[in-house]
Amino acid sequence: MTRKRAAFTLVELLVVITIISVLIALLLPAVQMAREAARRSQCQNNLKQIGLAMHEYHNARGALPPGMMMHAKRNLPSVSWRVLLLPYSEQQALYDDIGVVEDPSDNFYGGAQNRLPGTYQQVLYLCPSAPRPEGEFKAAHYAGVAGEVNAADTWDLEDTRCGDVRRNGLLFPDSRVRISHITDGTAHTLLVGERLYVFRDWLYGGDWTGSVPNYTKVCMGSSKNIVYPLNASHDEFGYNLEDRNVPDGGARTMLLNDLEFASQHPGGVQFLLADGSVQWLNDYISLPVLYAMASRNGEEIVQR
């Protein structure tokens, strides 16, 4: 007596395939969420390491680093706070290779003797969730907070390319802010945040035109004013002149110094605060609260 061999019918096979497909569809978002959580955690750790280096710099120099050094000569690129932190993040050799000119009597004070390291990626200044920088010179995904749009202490400059410089934050041009100057409290004051849009290389602090101290234009690369909401829509608030992918009819109204803080993490942006902690700020945080957190001594009452 022969037994019939058990086999799947076509209908049963299709049911099994359907079930597997549904399970995969349910699993993929979970895997993607887990990967993004890991990337966000690494990005948070980068900011914490930057915070540690900031405090080491403060302990050694008596103040936080300037958001950008002001080069002794107009139109020449100065170095950023990112470069100044290298000796305090176990990269003394790279700092020495760059050769920051720190002698105020030198005609090239504020500049770098060697800009070649700007072609190398600096992992500490790159968020894993953001696209890798392209081109010869490599950018950074973190910028200092210079101040906010309502700052009384402002360099009122041109409004066509770079814009004004707000100076009531912690990392503005030639700043030397001490912890004791942060009367709003270090746990409530923004120091460094994530960025995604229109970059200069990570060495670049900025450049200027005019005459000292009567500047007519100051372009900040390593720090930004807080003017717009987090992850601001460019269709609503405008595009920058350097953006090569502006859609037809898009307004080129966003100035270089005012480029928004943004991230690839869904729903918000991570910021390093002056006390060394890292906080997640949701996209819907109100602008008055964001402005209050950007100033060091505005005596605002922050309720989030």
HELIX and SHEET records of a PDB file:
HELIX    1   1 LEU A   10  ARG A   61  1                                  52    
HELIX    2   2 TRP A   81  LEU A   84  1                                   4    
HELIX    3   3 LEU A   86  SER A   89  5                                   4    
HELIX    4   4 GLN A   92  ILE A   98  1                                   7    
HELIX    5   5 LEU A  116  THR A  119  5                                   4    
HELIX    6   6 VAL A  123  TYR A  125  5                                   3    
HELIX    7   7 ILE A  179  HIS A  181  5                                   3    
HELIX    8   8 THR A  186  HIS A  188  5                                   3    
HELIX    9   9 HIS A  234  PHE A  237  1                                   4    
HELIX   10  10 LEU A  256  ASP A  258  5                                   3    
HELIX   11  11 LEU A  287  ALA A  294  1                                   8    
SHEET    1   A 5 SER A 223  ILE A 226  0                                        
SHEET    2   A 5 TYR A 142  GLU A 148  1                                        
SHEET    3   A 5 LEU A 190  GLU A 194 -1                                        
SHEET    4   A 5 GLY A 268  LEU A 273 -1                                        
SHEET    5   A 5 VAL A 278  ASN A 282 -1                                        
SHEET    1   B 2 THR A 154  TRP A 155  0                                        
SHEET    2   B 2 VAL A 165  ARG A 166 -1                                        
SHEET    1   C 2 GLY A 206  GLY A 210  0                                        
SHEET    2   C 2 TYR A 215  MET A 220 -1                                        
END                                                                             
